[in-house]
């Protein structure tokens, strides 16, 4: 089995519709793909609907933006009950924080000599439920200010850049507990990529595991071979599931093609078992998989 547990659609900052993403997963010879849009589950129904015709199992998930000691940490939640009110409310608050900073970001960009307004960002975001910096980057590309998203982030939008604006995010510990209470399981996304490396050492990961963390995304393009070996050892030490994923965004992120990294089937089964146990403990229903 070929299993990819981290992919994004245009419901957040990917470029494929959820059903098209599942079709691409089938074309990439994937047996399982997880839809993990940023801070939203709105793409689940369309992805599930495409699962049968494409002979792909779709795992419903979400990538939640969190903060840990001042650093951004992304948490992948799988098989959670999106109707659990505290979780639904928190995701709505995170999405609101994303949208509320758009005005300030566009004012900063305009001040820096790159006039852009919120309407430009919304135009490129289309029907996305979760709007973020990648959509601001797309607006900058559309206006010819930068060549691609990567340049927009490097020059302007990353933490410390001239157009960076912080936003609300729950703590990592609280998010792990919240997903657990919603009957789901959590995996740290690309823990040693970007800014989260400095806060996610072995003792911190051990503490998160005690709060209910289920796994670590070890095989990811942000991790070199040495990182992967070290993270794999941390996972073994703390009894955590090891996953591998593409972090696919369509044309929104180069070098992250579907299936570039995959999850071992035995680890996937462990994750499913933990999800069923979490749902039983929380008294929540396990969300329906898109069944191949």
N, C-alpha and C positions, 0 to 999 in steps of 0.2 A: 504493500500500500504506500502511496505517496500522499503525504499529509502536510498542508500548509495552514498554520493557525494564526495568520495575521495578514489581513488584506483590507483595503479601503475602497469604497465606492464614491460616486459623486454626491452621495448624501452627506459626506463630510468633504475631505479634500482630495479624494481620488478623482479620476476622470472618466471612469466607466460607470454606467448604470449598474445597480446590483445584479440584475439578471444577466447583463452582458459580462460582468465579472465572473459569474458562475460559468457562463459559456466559455470564457477564456480559460478558466480553470480546467474544464473538460478538455479543451484543445491542448493544454499543457500536460495532459495525462495525469492530472491530480485526481485522487479518489476522494479526498476530503479537503474542504477549504473553510476557513472561519471568516465571517464578515465582522470586522472589528472597527467600525467607523468611530471617529472621535466624538465621545460624549453624547451619542445618539444611537437609538435602535431602530430608527425609522426605515432602514433598508431591509430589515429582516423579512417581511412578507414577500417582497419581490424576489429576493434571493432564494427563499424556500421554494417559490413557485417554479423556478428554473431548475431546481435540483434533479427532479425525476427525468425530464427529457435529456439532461446532460449527463446522467448517471454519476452525479457528484453528490456526496454527503455534505450538507451545509451546516456548520456549527454556528449558532447565533452567539455573537459576542459584542464587546464594546471596548474601546480604548479610552480610559478615563485619565484626564489631566490632573495630577496631584502635586503637592509641594512637600518636601522633606528637608528641613534645616536650610531653607532658602533656595533649594535646587528643585528644578522641575523633574518629576519622576512620572513615567507613564505606566499605568496599571491596566493589563488586559483582564477583563472579566468575561467569563464564559458561562453559559447555561444558567444565567441569573433570571429571576422573575422580574420583568420590567414594570409590572403592575404594583410592585412593592412600594408603597407611597414614599417612604423616606428616600429610597433610591431615585425614584422618578423626580422628586422635588430637587434633589441634589444635582442631578444631571441637567435639569432645567436651569438651575442657578449657574452652573458652569457655562452652559451655552449662552445665558444672558451676559455673563462676564465677557465672553468672546465678542458678542455683538456690541456691547456698550463701549468697548475701547476703539471701535472703528473710527469714530469721529476724531478722537484725539490723534490716532495714528495718521489719518489723512491730513490733518492740520500740520503735523510735524513734517510730513513729506512735502507738502506745499511750501512750507517755510524753507525747506532745504532745496527748493528750486525744481521740484517735481510735482506740479499741480495734479492732484487726484482727489476725488471726493467719494463719499460713501456710495453714491449711486453707481460709480464706476466699479466699485468692489462688488456690489450686489449684482451687477450685470454679468460679471464673469462667474459669480458663485451659482447663478442659475437657481435650481430648486434645492440647493443644499440646506439641510436642517441645521448643520453646525458650521458656522462661518468663522474662519480664523486667518492667521497670517499668510498661509498659502494662497488664499484668495486675494489678499492685498498684493502679494507677489505677482499673481496672475494679472491684476489690473496694471501693475507697473510694466509687465512684459507687453501687455496690449498697447500701452502708450509709448513703447519704445525706449523706456528709461533704462531697462536692464534686459539682458539676453534671455534669462530663464529664472526659475524660482531659486536655484542655488545662488546666483549672483545677488538676487534681492535679499536673501537672508544674510549672506556674507557681508554685504555692504551696508545694509539698512535695518533689517528686521530682527536680527538675533539679539539676545540679551546684551545690553551695553551699546547697541547700535543707535544711530540718531533717530530712528522712528520706532524704537521698541517701547511698548507700553505694557506694564504688568497687568494681570487680571486675576480674578478670583479663582482659586483652586482649593479643594479640600486637602487635608493632610493625607499622606500615604497610609498611615496607620488606620485612620478613620475609614478610608475607602476600602481597605482590605476587610475590615469588620462589616462595613455596610453591604458589600457584595456577598459576604458570608451569610449575613442576616437575610439577604434576598434569595438565598438558596443556591448561590453560584460559587465559582472558584476563581481565584486570581493568580495571575502570572506576571512577573515583572517584565515589561517590554524593554528590549535593548538596554539592560541596566548599566552597561559600561560604555554606552555611546553617549555623545553629546555631554550635557552638564550633569548627568546623574551619577557618573563614575565616582565623583569625590565624596558622595554621601552613602553609596551602597557598598560598604565593606561587609566582610563576613559576619561580624557581630550584629550589624544592623539588619542584614538579611535574616539572621537567626531570630531576632526580635520580631520581625514581620511574620516569620513562620509560626511563632507562638501565637500570633494574633489571627492566624488562619491562612496565610499565604501558601498557595499550593505549588508554585513552580517558578522557574527562571527561564526566560527566553535566551538560550545560550547561543544557538547557531543563528546569527544575524549578520548582515553585511557590515554593521558598525563594529563588529568584534573581529580582531585578527585571531590567528591560531593560538597565540599565547593566552589571550583573553578567554577564548573558548575553553581551553584546558583548565584554567584557573576557576572559571565559573562552574564548569562541570564538577570540579572537586568540591566547591562550596555546596552545590546541589546535593552531592552524595553525602557530605558531612551532615547536612540538615534534613535529609530525607525528602528533598523537593523534586518534583517532576522537572525533567529537562525537555524543552521544546525547541523547535527550529522553524523559522518562518521567513517569508520574503519581505514583509512590510510593503506589499505591493500598493502602488498609487496610480497605476496606469502610466500615462505620460507625465504625471506630476512629479515623479522621482525616478531618476535613471539608475540603472544597476540593481534594481530590486524586482526582477522578473518573477512571475509566479513560479514557485517550486525551486527557486535558487537555493533555498535551505528548506529542509523538511524535518518533521517530527517522527521519531521512531514509533511504530505502531504500538509497542508495549507501553511506551510512555503515554501515548494517547489514551489507551485503555485505562491506565492509572488515573488520568485526568477525568475521564468519564465516571469512573468509580467514585472519585472524590466528589464530583458534582452531584451524583445521586445521593451520596451520604449527606452532603451539605443541605440539599433540598429536603431530605427526610428530617434532619435535625431542626431546620427552620420552619417546617410545616408548609413549605412552598411547593408549587408544581414545577417540575423540570420543563423548560420550554421545549417545544417540538423541534426536533432536528428536521432540516430539509432532507428528506430521505431519498437516496439514490435508487 
